[in-house]
Each structure stands twice: as structure tokens, then as C-alpha cells.
Amino acid sequence: MAMASLAELAAENLRRLEANPYPGRGIVLGRSSDGGCLLQVYWIMGRSANSRNRVLVVDEGCLRTEPLHPATLENPELVIYTAMDAHEGHHVVTNGDHTDTIMEALRGGQDFRTALRGRGHEPDAPHYTPRIAGGIRVREGDAWLALIKADPGDARRSVRLFFEIEALPPGWGWCLTTYEGEGNPLPSFRGEPYPLPLAGPLDDLMAAIWNSLNAERRVGLALKALDPATGKVSWRIVNAHTP
């Protein structure tokens, strides 16, 4: 794909994201436009009061969801989890507790596929929310994304899709979300990860993604920047609400 075509496609995808009332949770993996940082972006959204009762926080080098009002939180097993973690230069992001599953596999010398073959989609009928995941290997400069969704023929089974990205060119990222949009039940993501622009200073590109999310349903957005030369990690977080 020519760069001009990629630029047009990424810009159109950002416009589609802006027009989407509910893409759900999302992951973007890419590289800053100056080429200096590998980037992981994660956002959470919510339609229910329980889903919106959360904030994103960095705790001991990990990104976690935490309850905004703990006393009113319901079903914490589906909404409270570690979203980003890392092991020996392999930085992982997911939309649930399968972060822990992947990290355990990596520490045991296995890969993400092995870990995710033992996990299914979320048991939240009738939506059956997909589990999404991604990872960047800093030294290699490559990445992967994974989607685990309900089998359309039998929701007791899961379909697992793995995508490997050989290189992350400057100014672009690959996006995966849980839903296609609004609906009842919510329609699961279809197709392949799609490119989004990651242009300009980090604060500006973070603002561009945050502003593309539905203002009534966005909950939190985090950006993790990885410097391959120094190993330094920096964070930017915005939450719709604060404790």
C-alpha cells in the first residue's frame, strides 16, 4: 500500500471512529511520527453506570482499571484488571484479565498464542464481548494483535484470530476494538485491525484519539511511549472522571 493511500485510509478510519457511537474498548499499536517512540494506546468506554464507574491509573509500571466509586461497583471480574504489563522488552496490552494469562506464559518461555488458546470470549451474554490483545517487542520493533470472539454458530465456542505485524513505520498505528458500533446485542468487531494516524507530538495525537471517542461514553485513555534506544517508558492518561 502506497504511503499516500495509507494516509487517506488512516484519515478515513479516524473519521469513522469519530462517527461511531460505541466502538467499546480499543487498542492501537504503532510508532510516533518522528520515529523515536513505539506507542501503545488503550481506551475504555461504557454505556452502563457500572462500566463508566472506572478510571485508568499507572501502578508499579502497569496500567490498571480502578473503580471510581468502589461501593457501587458490580461484576469487578469483567471491569477491573491490569490492562498493560511488560516482561523483558515485550509490552502487552489487553481489555481484561488475559493480560495476566499472557504475562504468565511469557515468563514461562511461551508465547502469546499459547496463552490465548486457553482463553475464550467474555461470558457476558447476550453481547459476548471479544477479548482483544496486543503486544510490542521493543528490540525487534515488531508487534502482534489478537481477537477472541464468539463463534457465530455457537456462542459456547470461540474463534481466535492472530495478526502479526513485521514493522511499525513512523506516524501510523494498528487499531482493534471490541465492537463494530451500537446495537443490542452489541456487534463484535469484524475484519482485520485497521490503520490510524499517529501524527504530531504525543499530546496532540492522544488528544486526537480522545476527541474521536463519543463524549458521553468515553471513560479513559492511556498512551504508553517506549524509547527503543534508552528503554525509557513514559505515560499519558486522561480520564473522563477523577476520584
DRENDO-1510 file (C-alpha; in Angstrom, 1 decimal, always signed):
<recs>
REC; n; res; u; v; w
REC; 1; MET; +0.0; +0.0; +0.0 .
REC; 2; ALA; +1.4; +3.4; -1.1 .
REC; 3; MET; +2.0; +5.9; +1.7 .
REC; 4; ALA; -0.5; +8.3; +0.1 .
REC; 5; SER; -3.1; +5.6; +0.1 .
REC; 6; LEU; -2.3; +4.6; +3.7 .
REC; 7; ALA; -2.6; +8.3; +4.8 .
REC; 8; GLU; -6.0; +8.5; +3.1 .
REC; 9; LEU; -7.2; +5.2; +4.6 .
REC; 10; ALA; -5.9; +6.1; +8.1 .
REC; 11; ALA; -7.6; +9.5; +8.0 .
REC; 12; GLU; -10.9; +8.0; +6.8 .
REC; 13; ASN; -10.6; +5.4; +9.7 .
REC; 14; LEU; -10.3; +8.2; +12.2 .
REC; 15; ARG; -13.4; +9.9; +10.8 .
REC; 16; ARG; -15.2; +6.6; +11.0 .
REC; 17; LEU; -14.1; +6.3; +14.6 .
REC; 18; GLU; -15.5; +9.8; +15.3 .
REC; 19; ALA; -18.8; +8.8; +13.8 .
REC; 20; ASN; -19.0; +5.5; +15.7 .
REC; 21; PRO; -21.2; +5.9; +18.8 .
REC; 22; TYR; -19.8; +2.9; +20.6 .
REC; 23; PRO; -16.6; +1.1; +19.4 .
REC; 24; GLY; -16.2; -0.1; +23.0 .
REC; 25; ARG; -12.6; -0.7; +24.3 .
REC; 26; GLY; -9.8; -0.2; +21.9 .
REC; 27; ILE; -6.1; -0.9; +21.3 .
REC; 28; VAL; -3.7; +0.9; +19.0 .
REC; 29; LEU; -0.1; -0.2; +18.4 .
REC; 30; GLY; +2.3; +2.0; +16.4 .
REC; 31; ARG; +5.2; +4.4; +16.2 .
REC; 32; SER; +5.4; +8.2; +16.7 .
REC; 33; SER; +5.7; +10.3; +13.6 .
REC; 34; ASP; +9.3; +11.3; +14.4 .
REC; 35; GLY; +10.2; +7.6; +14.7 .
REC; 36; GLY; +11.6; +7.9; +18.2 .
REC; 37; CYS; +9.0; +6.0; +20.2 .
REC; 38; LEU; +6.9; +2.9; +19.9 .
REC; 39; LEU; +3.4; +3.5; +21.1 .
REC; 40; GLN; +0.6; +1.6; +22.8 .
REC; 41; VAL; -2.8; +3.2; +23.2 .
REC; 42; TYR; -5.7; +1.8; +25.2 .
REC; 43; TRP; -9.1; +3.2; +25.8 .
REC; 44; ILE; -12.2; +2.2; +27.7 .
REC; 45; MET; -15.8; +3.3; +27.1 .
REC; 46; GLY; -19.0; +2.5; +28.9 .
REC; 47; ARG; -22.8; +2.5; +28.3 .
REC; 48; SER; -23.8; +1.4; +31.8 .
REC; 49; ALA; -23.2; +3.2; +35.0 .
REC; 50; ASN; -21.0; +0.3; +36.1 .
REC; 51; SER; -18.8; +0.4; +33.0 .
REC; 52; ARG; -18.4; +4.2; +33.5 .
REC; 53; ASN; -17.5; +3.7; +37.2 .
REC; 54; ARG; -13.8; +3.4; +36.4 .
REC; 55; VAL; -10.5; +5.3; +35.9 .
REC; 56; LEU; -7.2; +4.3; +34.4 .
REC; 57; VAL; -4.2; +4.5; +36.7 .
REC; 58; VAL; -0.5; +3.6; +36.4 .
REC; 59; ASP; +0.6; +1.4; +39.3 .
REC; 60; GLU; +4.2; +0.0; +39.6 .
REC; 61; GLY; +4.8; +0.2; +35.9 .
REC; 62; CYS; +1.4; -1.3; +34.9 .
REC; 63; LEU; -1.8; +0.2; +33.6 .
REC; 64; ARG; -4.8; -0.8; +35.6 .
REC; 65; THR; -8.5; +0.0; +35.7 .
REC; 66; GLU; -9.7; +1.0; +39.2 .
REC; 67; PRO; -13.2; +1.8; +40.4 .
REC; 68; LEU; -14.2; +5.4; +40.7 .
REC; 69; HIS; -16.7; +4.6; +43.4 .
REC; 70; PRO; -15.9; +1.2; +44.9 .
REC; 71; ALA; -19.0; +0.9; +46.9 .
REC; 72; THR; -21.3; +0.8; +43.9 .
REC; 73; LEU; -19.1; -1.4; +41.6 .
REC; 74; GLU; -20.7; -4.6; +40.2 .
REC; 75; ASN; -19.1; -7.5; +38.4 .
REC; 76; PRO; -15.5; -6.5; +39.1 .
REC; 77; GLU; -14.2; -9.6; +37.3 .
REC; 78; LEU; -15.1; -8.0; +34.0 .
REC; 79; VAL; -14.2; -4.4; +34.5 .
REC; 80; ILE; -11.3; -4.3; +36.9 .
REC; 81; TYR; -8.0; -5.7; +35.5 .
REC; 82; THR; -4.4; -5.0; +34.5 .
REC; 83; ALA; -4.6; -3.5; +31.0 .
REC; 84; MET; -0.8; -3.1; +30.3 .
REC; 85; ASP; +2.2; -5.0; +31.6 .
REC; 86; ALA; +5.7; -5.9; +30.3 .
REC; 87; HIS; +8.3; -8.7; +30.5 .
REC; 88; GLU; +11.8; -8.3; +29.2 .
REC; 89; GLY; +11.0; -5.8; +26.5 .
REC; 90; HIS; +7.7; -7.4; +25.5 .
REC; 91; HIS; +4.9; -4.9; +26.3 .
REC; 92; VAL; +1.4; -6.3; +26.4 .
REC; 93; VAL; -2.0; -4.6; +26.4 .
REC; 94; THR; -5.4; -6.2; +26.6 .
REC; 95; ASN; -9.0; -5.5; +27.6 .
REC; 96; GLY; -9.2; -7.9; +30.5 .
REC; 97; ASP; -7.6; -10.3; +32.9 .
REC; 98; HIS; -6.0; -12.2; +29.9 .
REC; 99; THR; -3.1; -9.7; +30.4 .
REC; 100; ASP; -2.2; -11.9; +33.4 .
REC; 101; THR; -2.6; -15.0; +31.3 .
REC; 102; ILE; -0.2; -13.7; +28.6 .
REC; 103; MET; +2.3; -12.5; +31.2 .
REC; 104; GLU; +2.4; -15.8; +32.9 .
REC; 105; ALA; +3.1; -17.5; +29.5 .
REC; 106; LEU; +5.9; -15.1; +28.6 .
REC; 107; ARG; +7.6; -15.6; +32.0 .
REC; 108; GLY; +7.4; -19.3; +31.4 .
REC; 109; GLY; +9.1; -19.0; +28.0 .
REC; 110; GLN; +5.9; -19.4; +25.9 .
REC; 111; ASP; +4.3; -17.0; +23.5 .
REC; 112; PHE; +1.0; -15.1; +23.4 .
REC; 113; ARG; -0.7; -17.6; +21.1 .
REC; 114; THR; -0.2; -20.4; +23.6 .
REC; 115; ALA; -1.6; -18.2; +26.3 .
REC; 116; LEU; -4.7; -17.1; +24.4 .
REC; 117; ARG; -5.6; -20.6; +23.1 .
REC; 118; GLY; -6.7; -21.3; +26.6 .
REC; 119; ARG; -9.0; -18.2; +26.8 .
REC; 120; GLY; -12.4; -17.6; +25.4 .
REC; 121; HIS; -14.5; -14.5; +24.8 .
REC; 122; GLU; -16.1; -12.8; +27.8 .
REC; 123; PRO; -19.2; -14.6; +29.3 .
REC; 124; ASP; -21.4; -11.5; +29.2 .
REC; 125; ALA; -24.4; -12.8; +27.2 .
REC; 126; PRO; -26.0; -11.6; +25.0 .
REC; 127; HIS; -23.1; -9.5; +23.9 .
REC; 128; TYR; -20.3; -12.0; +24.3 .
REC; 129; THR; -17.7; -9.2; +24.3 .
REC; 130; PRO; -14.5; -10.2; +22.4 .
REC; 131; ARG; -11.2; -10.3; +24.2 .
REC; 132; ILE; -8.7; -8.2; +22.4 .
REC; 133; ALA; -4.9; -8.1; +23.0 .
REC; 134; GLY; -1.7; -6.7; +21.5 .
REC; 135; GLY; +2.0; -6.6; +22.1 .
REC; 136; ILE; +5.1; -4.8; +21.0 .
REC; 137; ARG; +8.6; -6.3; +21.2 .
REC; 138; VAL; +10.9; -3.3; +21.6 .
REC; 139; ARG; +14.2; -4.8; +20.5 .
REC; 140; GLU; +12.7; -6.4; +17.4 .
REC; 141; GLY; +10.4; -3.4; +16.6 .
REC; 142; ASP; +7.5; -5.7; +15.6 .
REC; 143; ALA; +4.0; -6.2; +17.1 .
REC; 144; TRP; +1.0; -8.5; +17.2 .
REC; 145; LEU; -2.7; -8.2; +17.8 .
REC; 146; ALA; -5.3; -10.9; +18.8 .
REC; 147; LEU; -9.1; -11.1; +18.7 .
REC; 148; ILE; -11.1; -13.8; +20.5 .
REC; 149; LYS; -14.8; -13.6; +19.7 .
REC; 150; ALA; -17.8; -15.8; +20.0 .
REC; 151; ASP; -18.4; -18.4; +17.3 .
REC; 152; PRO; -21.4; -17.1; +15.4 .
REC; 153; GLY; -22.8; -20.6; +15.1 .
REC; 154; ASP; -22.4; -21.5; +18.8 .
REC; 155; ALA; -21.5; -18.9; +21.4 .
REC; 156; ARG; -20.2; -21.7; +23.7 .
REC; 157; ARG; -17.2; -21.8; +21.4 .
REC; 158; SER; -14.7; -19.1; +20.5 .
REC; 159; VAL; -12.9; -18.0; +17.3 .
REC; 160; ARG; -9.3; -16.9; +17.8 .
REC; 161; LEU; -7.6; -14.6; +15.2 .
REC; 162; PHE; -3.9; -13.7; +15.5 .
REC; 163; PHE; -2.3; -10.9; +13.5 .
REC; 164; GLU; +1.5; -10.4; +13.2 .
REC; 165; ILE; +2.9; -7.0; +12.2 .
REC; 166; GLU; +6.5; -7.2; +11.0 .
REC; 167; ALA; +7.3; -3.5; +11.3 .
REC; 168; LEU; +5.8; -0.3; +12.7 .
REC; 169; PRO; +6.5; +2.7; +10.4 .
REC; 170; PRO; +6.5; +6.2; +11.8 .
REC; 171; GLY; +3.2; +8.0; +12.1 .
REC; 172; TRP; +0.9; +5.1; +11.9 .
REC; 173; GLY; -0.8; +2.6; +14.3 .
REC; 174; TRP; -2.9; -0.5; +14.0 .
REC; 175; CYS; -6.3; -0.4; +15.8 .
REC; 176; LEU; -8.5; -3.2; +17.2 .
REC; 177; THR; -11.8; -2.6; +19.1 .
REC; 178; THR; -14.3; -4.8; +20.8 .
REC; 179; TYR; -17.4; -3.7; +18.9 .
REC; 180; GLU; -18.4; -2.5; +15.4 .
REC; 181; GLY; -20.8; +0.0; +16.9 .
REC; 182; GLU; -24.1; +0.4; +18.7 .
REC; 183; GLY; -26.6; -2.5; +18.9 .
REC; 184; ASN; -28.5; -4.9; +21.1 .
REC; 185; PRO; -26.7; -7.2; +21.3 .
REC; 186; LEU; -23.6; -5.3; +20.6 .
REC; 187; PRO; -22.0; -6.4; +17.3 .
REC; 188; SER; -18.5; -7.8; +17.8 .
REC; 189; PHE; -15.5; -6.4; +15.8 .
REC; 190; ARG; -15.3; -7.8; +12.3 .
REC; 191; GLY; -12.4; -8.0; +9.9 .
REC; 192; GLU; -8.7; -7.0; +10.4 .
REC; 193; PRO; -7.0; -4.4; +12.5 .
REC; 194; TYR; -7.1; -1.0; +10.7 .
REC; 195; PRO; -4.6; +1.8; +10.4 .
REC; 196; LEU; -5.0; +5.1; +12.3 .
REC; 197; PRO; -2.8; +8.2; +12.1 .
REC; 198; LEU; -0.3; +8.8; +14.9 .
REC; 199; ALA; +0.9; +12.2; +13.8 .
REC; 200; GLY; +2.5; +15.1; +15.6 .
REC; 201; PRO; +3.5; +15.5; +19.3 .
REC; 202; LEU; +2.3; +12.8; +21.6 .
REC; 203; ASP; -0.1; +15.1; +23.5 .
REC; 204; ASP; -1.6; +16.1; +20.2 .
REC; 205; LEU; -2.1; +12.6; +18.9 .
REC; 206; MET; -3.5; +11.5; +22.2 .
REC; 207; ALA; -6.0; +14.4; +22.1 .
REC; 208; ALA; -7.0; +13.4; +18.5 .
REC; 209; ILE; -7.9; +9.9; +19.6 .
REC; 210; TRP; -9.7; +11.0; +22.8 .
REC; 211; ASN; -11.7; +13.6; +20.9 .
REC; 212; SER; -12.7; +10.9; +18.3 .
REC; 213; LEU; -14.4; +8.9; +21.0 .
REC; 214; ASN; -18.1; +9.6; +21.8 .
REC; 215; ALA; -18.0; +12.2; +24.6 .
REC; 216; GLU; -20.9; +10.7; +26.5 .
REC; 217; ARG; -19.4; +7.2; +26.6 .
REC; 218; ARG; -15.6; +7.6; +26.8 .
REC; 219; VAL; -14.2; +6.7; +30.2 .
REC; 220; GLY; -10.4; +6.7; +30.0 .
REC; 221; LEU; -7.5; +6.8; +27.5 .
REC; 222; ALA; -3.8; +5.9; +28.2 .
REC; 223; LEU; -0.8; +6.2; +26.0 .
REC; 224; LYS; +2.5; +4.4; +26.7 .
REC; 225; ALA; +5.6; +5.6; +24.9 .
REC; 226; LEU; +8.6; +3.2; +24.6 .
REC; 227; ASP; +12.0; +4.6; +23.7 .
REC; 228; PRO; +13.9; +1.7; +22.0 .
REC; 229; ALA; +17.2; +3.5; +22.4 .
REC; 230; THR; +17.1; +4.0; +26.1 .
REC; 231; GLY; +14.4; +1.7; +27.3 .
REC; 232; LYS; +12.6; +4.6; +28.9 .
REC; 233; VAL; +8.8; +4.4; +29.3 .
REC; 234; SER; +6.6; +7.4; +29.6 .
REC; 235; TRP; +2.8; +7.6; +30.2 .
REC; 236; ARG; +0.0; +10.0; +29.4 .
REC; 237; ILE; -3.5; +9.4; +30.8 .
REC; 238; VAL; -6.8; +11.2; +30.6 .
REC; 239; ASN; -9.9; +10.1; +32.5 .
REC; 240; ALA; -13.5; +11.4; +32.0 .
REC; 241; HIS; -13.9; +11.5; +35.8 .
REC; 242; THR; -11.5; +11.7; +38.7 .
REC; 243; PRO; -11.8; +10.3; +42.2 .
</recs>
